[in-house]
Amino acid sequence: MVRRRLAVLALALAVASAPGVSGADISKLKIPSAGQLEKSVQRGIEFLVTAQNKDGSWGSAHRTKELNVFAPVPGAHHAFRSGTTALCVEALAEVEGAMEFRSEKVTAARQRGEDWLLENLPKLRRADSIALYNVWGHGFGIEALAAVYRRTKDDARKAKIREVIAGQIELLQRYESVDGGWSYYDFRIGAKHPATDPASFTTSTILLALHDAMDIGVEVPTNLTARAIRAVNRQRKSDNTYAYDEPLKMYPEMPINRAPGSLGRSQVCNLALRRFGDRSITDGMLTNWLGRLIVRNEWLGFGRKRPIPHESWFQVAGYFYYYGHYYAARCCDELSADTSRNYRRWLAATLVPLQEKDGSWWDFPLYDYHQPYGTAFALMTLVRCRAGVGQ
């Protein structure tokens, strides 16, 4: 058994050191038809509408397992619920953008979620001196509110959305690392301003949210984004593999920092740098990493549904699965229709079969948040796949 594990590890290391690819052969994949994709999306929408809490939010702390992530109450759960609700609101806003998915039920669910965000996001704070999960709520909250802002015609409502987004930006300034960027833990207890080491993917996620805020005319301090961009670049390797966080950049060959361990991060980091004008993030760089995601997808998949973070090969955590595929789909939006078509088809062929019987998708057991956030990520991915399926 030990010998077999060593052989598998040797193979894993060999694959990890293989040269990058710029494409992949998807001819053997079972690509869903346009009708199958539409049905899958409809089932996902129905799950979200049914799973919504009475107060308009999604997710709760009621379901638990023997081993849970560090989550000091109640603040950690305020953050989990805020981030989850934001993703669900954004997903419903995006599916509403496709005419086929519009319905009074979906619109009502999205509006209740939007109302919850507008009321509760301004109250979101760090859980304690260590847990900074709230930064995810601020980031995804900005992204969601920017999405609904673009579809809102009511001027008073738009003004309220902009006000709340501006408040979230102020909170992100408060919880920014002293080194620039953001992380969700601060183990250097005692500092009023977080002395945490920024994480590449957390910082990139928030950078994209700030870019969305800028797109709708909300002012974002340039020094805030400049420090964050520098933080991401400090963790960037020559092949655009990104270290998990700032301290780990000192261990570039650590499994989590190698290409299979970065599959869930490189997409979002590349996209964030490109959106802020980094010309080195070319179409070729995006397709290179989309190709890597396809060829090495099993390394990301091995972590899916594992209950312990980072217990899988290359220290991959389950919660990177749908997150990584979502940002891969957003990278496709940067490419031409012809260039992105096969990548969109591959994403559809990968995610549709993973849908659960109840219509949800999930990748990591996290109280009662995992099904709503997993479903939101999957829906936002699959809506972007419609341009490739059936062509």
C-alpha positions in Angstrom: 0.0 0.0 0.0 2.8 2.4 0.9 4.7 1.5 -2.3 1.5 2.2 -4.3 1.0 5.6 -2.6 4.6 6.5 -3.4 4.1 5.5 -7.0 1.0 7.7 -7.3 2.9 10.6 -5.6 5.7 10.2 -8.1 3.2 10.4 -11.0 1.6 13.5 -9.4 4.9 15.2 -9.2 5.8 14.3 -12.8 2.4 15.8 -14.0 2.9 18.9 -11.9 6.3 19.6 -13.5 5.0 19.1 -17.1 5.1 22.1 -19.4 2.0 24.3 -19.7 -0.6 23.7 -22.4 -2.6 26.2 -24.4 -5.5 24.0 -25.3 -7.0 20.5 -24.9 -8.8 17.9 -26.9 -12.4 17.7 -25.8 -13.6 15.4 -28.6 -14.2 12.5 -26.2 -16.3 14.5 -23.7 -20.1 14.2 -23.6 -21.1 17.8 -24.3 -24.6 18.5 -23.0 -27.1 19.8 -25.5 -28.6 23.2 -25.3 -31.7 21.7 -23.8 -29.9 19.7 -21.2 -27.9 22.8 -20.1 -31.2 24.8 -19.8 -32.8 22.1 -17.8 -29.8 21.9 -15.5 -29.8 25.7 -14.9 -33.6 25.6 -14.3 -33.1 22.9 -11.6 -30.4 25.0 -10.0 -32.6 28.1 -9.9 -35.4 26.1 -8.4 -33.1 24.9 -5.6 -32.0 28.4 -4.8 -35.5 29.7 -4.7 -36.6 26.8 -2.5 -33.6 27.0 -0.2 -33.9 30.8 0.6 -34.5 31.7 4.2 -37.6 33.5 5.2 -35.6 36.7 5.9 -34.3 36.7 2.3 -30.8 35.3 3.1 -29.3 31.9 2.2 -27.5 29.4 4.5 -27.4 28.8 8.2 -25.3 27.3 11.0 -27.9 24.7 11.8 -26.4 21.7 10.0 -23.1 20.6 11.4 -20.5 17.7 11.1 -18.0 16.3 13.6 -15.2 18.4 12.2 -15.8 22.0 11.3 -13.7 24.9 10.1 -12.8 27.5 12.7 -15.9 29.7 13.0 -16.2 31.9 16.2 -19.8 32.7 16.8 -21.7 34.7 15.8 -19.4 36.8 13.6 -18.1 34.0 11.4 -21.6 33.0 10.5 -22.6 36.5 9.8 -19.8 36.5 7.3 -20.6 33.1 5.8 -24.3 34.1 5.4 -23.4 37.4 3.9 -21.0 36.0 1.3 -23.4 33.1 0.5 -26.4 35.4 0.1 -24.4 37.8 -2.1 -23.4 34.9 -4.4 -27.0 33.7 -4.6 -28.3 37.2 -5.4 -25.7 37.6 -8.1 -26.5 34.2 -9.6 -30.2 35.0 -9.8 -29.4 38.4 -11.3 -27.4 36.8 -14.0 -29.9 34.1 -14.8 -32.6 36.9 -15.0 -30.4 38.5 -17.6 -31.2 35.5 -19.8 -34.8 36.0 -21.0 -35.6 32.3 -20.7 -35.1 32.2 -17.0 -37.2 35.2 -16.0 -40.1 34.5 -13.7 -42.0 36.3 -10.9 -40.7 33.7 -8.4 -37.0 34.3 -9.4 -37.4 38.1 -9.3 -39.0 38.0 -5.9 -36.3 35.8 -4.5 -33.6 38.0 -5.9 -35.2 41.2 -4.5 -35.6 39.6 -1.0 -32.0 38.7 -1.1 -31.0 42.2 -2.3 -33.0 43.7 0.5 -31.2 41.5 3.0 -27.8 42.6 1.7 -28.7 46.3 1.8 -29.7 46.0 5.4 -27.1 43.6 6.7 -23.9 44.2 4.8 -23.3 47.6 6.6 -23.3 45.7 9.9 -20.8 43.1 8.9 -17.5 43.1 10.9 -14.7 40.7 11.7 -15.7 37.8 14.0 -12.8 38.2 16.5 -9.1 39.1 16.5 -8.3 36.1 14.3 -11.2 35.5 12.0 -11.6 37.9 9.1 -14.1 36.0 7.1 -16.0 39.2 6.7 -13.8 40.3 3.8 -15.4 37.7 1.7 -18.8 39.2 2.5 -17.7 42.7 1.6 -16.1 41.5 -1.7 -18.9 39.3 -2.9 -21.4 41.8 -1.6 -20.0 44.5 -3.8 -20.0 42.2 -6.7 -23.6 41.2 -6.2 -24.9 44.8 -5.7 -23.0 46.0 -8.7 -24.7 43.2 -10.7 -28.2 44.2 -9.6 -27.4 47.9 -10.0 -26.9 47.4 -13.7 -30.4 45.9 -14.0 -32.1 48.5 -11.7 -34.1 51.4 -13.2 -35.3 52.9 -9.9 -33.0 56.0 -9.1 -33.6 55.8 -5.4 -32.7 52.2 -5.3 -29.6 52.8 -7.3 -28.5 55.5 -4.9 -29.0 53.2 -2.0 -26.9 50.5 -3.7 -24.1 52.9 -4.4 -24.2 54.1 -0.8 -23.9 50.5 0.6 -21.1 49.7 -1.9 -19.2 52.8 -0.8 -19.6 51.6 2.8 -18.2 48.2 2.0 -15.2 49.8 0.3 -14.5 51.8 3.5 -14.7 48.5 5.5 -12.3 46.8 3.1 -9.9 49.7 3.8 -10.3 49.1 7.5 -9.6 45.3 7.2 -6.8 45.6 4.6 -3.5 44.0 5.5 -0.7 46.3 6.4 1.2 44.8 3.4 -1.8 45.5 1.1 -4.4 43.0 0.0 -6.6 40.9 2.2 -6.7 37.6 4.0 -9.3 35.9 6.1 -7.1 35.2 9.2 -4.9 37.4 11.3 -2.7 35.4 13.7 -0.7 38.5 14.7 -3.1 39.3 17.5 -3.1 42.7 19.0 -2.9 45.0 16.0 -5.7 47.4 15.4 -5.1 47.3 11.7 -4.9 43.7 10.5 -1.2 42.5 10.4 -2.3 39.5 8.4 -0.4 38.2 5.3 -2.5 38.7 2.2 -3.8 35.7 0.3 -3.4 35.8 -3.5 -6.9 34.6 -4.3 -8.7 36.5 -1.6 -7.0 39.7 -2.7 -7.8 39.0 -6.4 -11.5 38.2 -5.6 -11.8 41.6 -3.9 -9.9 43.4 -6.6 -12.5 42.2 -9.2 -15.3 43.4 -6.9 -13.6 46.8 -6.6 -13.4 46.9 -10.4 -17.1 46.2 -10.6 -17.7 49.1 -8.2 -15.5 51.4 -10.4 -17.5 50.3 -13.5 -20.7 51.7 -12.0 -19.1 54.9 -11.0 -18.3 54.3 -7.3 -15.0 55.8 -6.3 -12.3 53.4 -5.2 -9.0 54.7 -3.7 -6.2 54.1 -6.2 -3.7 53.4 -3.5 -6.0 50.6 -2.1 -6.0 48.8 -5.4 -2.3 49.5 -6.1 -1.3 47.9 -2.8 -3.5 44.9 -3.6 -2.0 44.5 -7.1 1.5 44.6 -5.6 0.5 41.9 -3.1 -0.8 39.6 -5.8 2.4 40.1 -7.9 4.6 39.3 -5.0 3.0 35.9 -4.9 3.1 35.3 -8.7 5.6 32.8 -10.1 7.0 33.0 -13.6 4.4 30.6 -15.0 1.5 32.4 -13.3 1.2 29.9 -10.6 0.3 31.8 -7.5 1.4 31.1 -3.9 -1.5 30.5 -1.6 -0.5 33.5 0.6 2.4 35.8 1.2 4.5 33.6 3.6 4.2 30.6 1.4 5.9 32.4 -1.5 9.1 31.4 0.3 8.3 27.8 -0.5 7.7 27.8 -4.2 7.9 24.0 -4.6 5.5 23.3 -1.8 2.7 21.2 -3.2 0.0 23.8 -2.7 2.2 26.3 -4.6 2.7 24.1 -7.7 0.6 24.1 -10.8 -2.0 21.5 -9.7 -2.3 23.2 -6.3 -2.9 26.6 -8.0 -5.6 25.5 -10.4 -8.3 27.1 -8.3 -6.4 30.3 -7.9 -4.6 31.1 -11.1 -7.8 31.9 -13.0 -9.0 34.6 -10.5 -5.5 36.0 -10.1 -4.9 36.3 -13.8 -8.3 37.8 -14.4 -7.8 40.4 -11.6 -4.4 41.5 -12.9 -5.7 41.7 -16.5 -8.7 43.8 -15.4 -6.4 46.3 -13.8 -4.3 46.7 -17.0 -1.5 44.1 -16.7 -0.6 43.5 -20.3 1.4 40.4 -19.5 -2.0 38.6 -18.9 -2.5 38.0 -22.6 -5.2 35.8 -24.3 -2.4 33.2 -24.5 -1.9 33.3 -20.8 -5.6 32.9 -20.1 -5.9 29.9 -22.6 -2.8 28.4 -21.1 -4.3 28.2 -17.7 -7.7 27.2 -19.0 -5.9 24.3 -20.7 -4.1 23.4 -17.5 -7.4 23.4 -15.7 -8.8 20.9 -18.3 -5.8 18.6 -18.4 -5.2 18.6 -14.6 -8.7 18.9 -13.5 -8.6 15.7 -11.4 -6.2 17.4 -9.0 -8.8 20.0 -8.2 -11.6 17.3 -8.3 -9.8 15.0 -5.8 -10.5 17.6 -3.1 -14.2 18.0 -3.9 -16.5 16.9 -1.0 -13.5 16.1 1.3 -14.4 17.4 4.8 -11.0 18.6 5.9 -9.5 21.6 4.1 -6.3 20.9 2.2 -6.3 17.2 2.9 -6.2 16.2 -0.8 -3.3 15.9 -3.3 -1.4 19.1 -3.7 -3.1 20.4 -0.5 -6.2 21.3 -2.5 -9.3 22.2 -0.5 -12.8 21.2 -1.6 -14.1 24.8 -1.6 -11.8 25.7 -4.5 -13.7 23.5 -7.0 -16.7 25.6 -8.1 -14.9 28.8 -7.2 -12.1 27.9 -9.6 -14.5 26.9 -12.4 -16.5 30.1 -12.0 -13.5 32.3 -12.5 -12.4 30.1 -15.4 -15.7 30.9 -17.0 -15.1 34.6 -16.4 -11.7 34.3 -18.1 -13.6 32.9 -21.1 -15.5 36.2 -21.2 -12.2 37.9 -21.9 -11.7 35.9 -25.1 -13.3 35.9 -28.5 -16.3 33.6 -29.2 -14.2 31.3 -31.4 -11.3 31.1 -28.9 -13.5 30.4 -25.8 -16.1 28.1 -27.4 -14.4 24.8 -26.6 -13.5 25.9 -23.1 -17.1 26.8 -22.4 -18.2 23.4 -23.8 -15.7 21.7 -21.5 -17.0 23.6 -18.4 -20.6 22.6 -19.2 -19.6 18.9 -19.8 -17.7 19.0 -16.4 -20.3 20.7 -14.2 -23.7 19.4 -15.5 -23.1 15.8 -14.5 -22.1 16.9 -11.0 -25.5 18.3 -10.2 -27.1 16.7 -7.1 -30.6 15.1 -7.2 -32.1 18.1 -5.4 -30.7 20.4 -8.1 -27.8 21.8 -6.1 -24.0 21.6 -6.5 -21.6 21.5 -3.5 -17.9 20.9 -3.0 -17.2 21.3 0.8 -19.5 20.6 3.7 -19.8 23.9 5.5 -22.8 24.0 7.8 -25.8 24.9 5.6 -23.9 27.3 3.4 -22.2 24.9 1.0 -25.2 24.0 -1.2 -26.3 27.6 -1.8 -22.8 28.9 -2.6 -21.9 25.9 -4.7 -25.1 26.2 -6.7 -24.6 30.0 -7.2 -21.0 29.4 -8.5 -22.2 26.6 -10.8 -25.1 28.6 -12.2 -22.9 31.6 -12.9 -20.5 29.3 -14.7 -23.2 27.5 -16.8 -24.9 30.7 -17.9 -21.6 31.6 -19.4 -21.4 28.2 -21.1 -24.5 28.8 -23.2 -22.5 30.6 -25.8 -20.5 27.4 -26.5 -23.1 24.6 -26.2 -25.0 23.7 -29.2 -22.5 25.4 -31.6 
